[in-house]
Amino acid sequence: MYIVEAYAAALILTVAAQAAPGPNLVAVAAAALGQGRRAAVYVTFGVASGVLVWVTAVAFGLAVLLDLFPAVLTAMKILGGCYLLYVAAKAARSVLWPSSGGTIRAAGKKASDFRNWRFGLFVVLSNPKAGLMWIAVASFLFGQGLEAPAVLAFGPLGAVSAFLVYGAYALLFSTGRMTLAYQKFQRGFEAAFAAAFGTMGAALILSGLREAHR
């Protein structure tokens, strides 16, 4: 039963981390408000797919790699921060020129299902804090005596929990009232998205630059 208990404890930690505000939540909210429920669900699929990537990486030694080569984490922070700033710039552009499209929309049209999925995937993979969270989860599971295959097997649970948590946010932000509010105050919402992604991106870059100069 120890593996069930270890999984249960790790899942509680995972759900708590996923429910907290961050890039994933902002991405899902942006899709739900700008394009509707279907788009948000595909962004959620992308986030869940990214979870599988992170769990696979940590199960096979990402923590060891970062311990041996700290510069890798520094590079991850800078590159991830640059991607979030890119998304912020797209949102800021839509504030100045609404016809250019919203945070994840192509100009004048909705994004494809694949593009929305890819956006969710890129957002979660560009956030090193997500990687550090999964390193913490994996470290806990390894500490309970589990081997790499058992840690890897936790991946589907993490992905399902991500889909359920962010799927709930997708439903919330795609309700009629929220959609009408977005249509009425589109520039305000896009400005908020730009500020959120920009702040998170800048924080990652600054953190990476500080580490690079140590």
Secondary structure, DSSP 8 states (H G I E B T S, - for coil): -HHHHHHHHHHHHHHHHHHSSSHHHHHHHHHHHHH-HHHHHHHHHHHHHHHHHHHHHHHTTHHHHHHH-HHHHHHHHHHHHHHHHHHHHHHHHHHH-GGG--TT-BTTB---HHHHHHHHHHHHHT-HHHHHHHHHHHHHHHHTT--HHHHHHTHHHHHHHHHHHHHHHHHHHTSHHHHHHHHHSHHHHHHHHHHHHHHHHHHHHHHHHHHHT-
